[in-house]
Amino acid sequence: MSNIFEYAPAPESRAVVDIKPSYGLFINGEFVDGHGTSFKTVNPATEEVLAEVAEANDADVDEAVKAARRAYTRVWSRMSGAERAKYLYRIARIIQERGRELAVLESIDNGKPIKESRDVDIPVVAAHFFYYAGWADKLEHSGYGSTPLGVAGQVIPWNFPLLMLAWKIAPALACGNTVVLKPAETTPLTALLFAEICQQADLPPGVVNIVTGAGDTGRAIVSHPDVDKVAFTGSTEVGKAIARAVAGTEKKVTLELGGKAANIVFDDAPLDQAIEGIVNGIFFNQGHVCCAGSRLLVQESVADEVMERLKRRMATLRVGDPLDKNTDVGAINSAEQLAKIRELSDIGEAEGAERWSTPCELPTNGYWFAPTVFTGVSQAHRIAREEIFGPVLSVLTFRTPSEAVEKANNTPFGLSAGVWTDKGSRILSMANRLRAGVVWANTFNKFDPTSPFGGYKESGYGREGGRHGLEAYLKGADS
């Protein structure tokens, strides 16, 4: 009987969401069938087919770009910033009003826990539209000019489908650009619901166009000659291909790519707080986070205590139904991603690292992986060098701050880092020496629309969020 009180399921109802059997493309303010084939989107927690979705081909992308160009030339770029702001504010309010619907749909299509989509993703999505609505009539004060680029082609990943859409679309529209956006093929549904929100907000036709599909659709957007700006979030491999594709053109590009962030814990850190930060850093969203704290660097003198506390905390994580409000770790997004996580984890074990996974019973259907930690990891291990993009933590130790910096920077990536210590001077010293776009102090994975985000090295270039996020969508003060 005690187990019932320890864990009573609290599922969120699916009734708030109306998933259609099939979806077309959103071009020029309307849903159209498209000229290509179609693909299925699947619930990763159950492997249930949710809907049939149109796959845009080159002709569809061309239609979307033409619609975006017409809207830019005739309507959106001619509209005052104050008028554009009204639409962004309207979209933000509708997102808030339909927040529960969006959160449930995101969890069904993506696999993330409902408490994350409900309490983190959707509120931050609305906040981005509110924030950039405030900038729309103040661009002359941004320091980046006030002239838009034109048509923005945007390609987003599957880990934060609606949040990445907001990161891309909100600043683009605020600056006066129009958009052709492609969501990831495994998570298209909230982007298509956002298209309905654009209709509900009476956004002029063609200002936002949503074309669904896989890699070929993304390549068609990136290479289209009438796209002025390319924004991509995803893997470093694809990011490099995009950089090569646009080389020699006048297209402006921002790339937010992979990461292998170090979460550094010193012996004077507040350990209870640090343990929660470690767990949030790697197990939030099943580790499907570019800036996940996937490398834990612990000072030797507290390493045993940290590991003991960490394993005890990990054992309390609830893995299961994403729509259950008690769930901490949901489903892996796809069979392909699960296979990659398993492969790299098996390699870590074969290379000699010690593997420990939470003692949990995984569902029989769907794509699941228990939260896992590897100790005895060296810098030469693949699990310390390659992005696993799953709930897998590699633990290394250090003795001195200099050694911690050397190990933290010993990576081709440079997206983020975390520092845990009671000494403010040490935090400042570490932040200045770490080659990471974002350094968190005694916290991790904290995001705000007013703060810029982006990386160094193979983690990409350009910044999203904050005033800095406007630069990528404006021609510059001297243009």
C-alpha positions, 0 to 999 in steps of 0.5 A: 500500500505504501507504494501507492502513496509514494507514486500515484500516476497523475496523467495529463489529459490528451483531450485538450489536443486535436491531432488531425490525421494528416497535415499539409504545408503552411504557405502564404497564410493557408494550409496546402497539400504540397507536391511531394510525398508524406511521412509519419510522425510518431509518439516516441513513448508508445510508437503510435503513429500520430499523423501523416505529414506532407514532405515539402519538395523543391517546388514547395520550398520555392512557393514558400520563399516566393510567398515570403518575398511578396509579404516582405516587399509589399507588407511586412517591411513597410509596416512600422515597428509599432504595428509589427509589435502588435502582431507579436504581442498578439501571438504571445498572448495566444500562446499563453491562452493555448499553453496547455494545448501546446504543452500536451502536444509537445510532450506527445510528439517529442517525448519530454515530460509534461512538467517541462513542456508546461512549466519551462518550454511554453512560458519561455516561448511566450516570453520570447515573443513578448520580449521581441515585440518590445524591440520592434519599434526600438531597433534604432537603439539596438546598435545594429541598425534598423533595416531588415535583411529580407527572407529568413530560412530557418531550420530547427531541431527536435529537442525543443521544437516550439522553443527553437521556433520562438528563438528563430521567428520572434527576432526575425519578425520584430526586425521586419523579416519574413520567414520560411521555417522547417521543423524537424521531421520527428517533431512537426506538430507544434510548428503546425499548430503555431501556423494556426496561431498565426492565422488566429492572430491575423498575421498577414499571409506569407509573413510566416511559412512552415514547410515540413520535411527532412534533410532534402527540404532543409537543403532546399531552403538553405540553397534557395537563391532568394533566401537572404538569411539562414538560421540553423540549430542542430548537429555540428555535422549538418552545420558544417555542410550549411556553412559550405553551402552558403560560402561565397554567397551574400547570405547571413548565417547563424549556426547553433550547433553541438556541445559537450559542456563541462559542469565543474564542481569545486570542493567548497561548492554547496553540494546539495545545490550542486547535485540538483544542478548536475541532475538538471544539467544532464537529465533535463529533457532526457539529455536532449540539450545542446548545452547539456552538462554531459561532462562532470568535472569534480575536485578529487577531494569531494569526488566520492561524496559527490558520486554517492549523493548523485547516485542516491538522487538519480535513483529517485528519478521517475522514468516513464509516461511523458504525460504523467505529471510525476515523470522526471525523464521521458522518452528518447525522441526516436529509434535512431537517437536511441541507437546512437545513445546505446552505441556510445554507451556500450563503447564507453563500457568497452573502453574501461569506464564504469557504468551505473544506471538507475534501477528503474523499470522501463516501459516495453513500448517506445524508446527509453534509456535509463539515466546513466553515469560513467566514472573512471573516464579519461579525456581520451574516451569517446564518451568524454569527447563526443556528444551523446545527446542523451541521459548519459553523464561522464565523470572526470576528476581534477585537482587544481583550477588550472587542471579543471580549465584545461580539461573543460576546454579540451573539446572541439565544442564551446557552447556552455559550462557550469561552475560550482563554488562559494568563491566569487573570485574563482567564478570570475576567474574560471568564466574568463578562462573557459572557452564557452559561450555561456558560463553558469555560476552555481546553476545550470540550464537557466534561460531568459529571452533577454540573455544572448546564447551561442557558442565558440569553435564547433558549437557554431557562431552568432548569438540568439536571444537578447539585444544581440539576437537582433544583429543576425536579422538586421543589415547593420548600422553602417549598411 
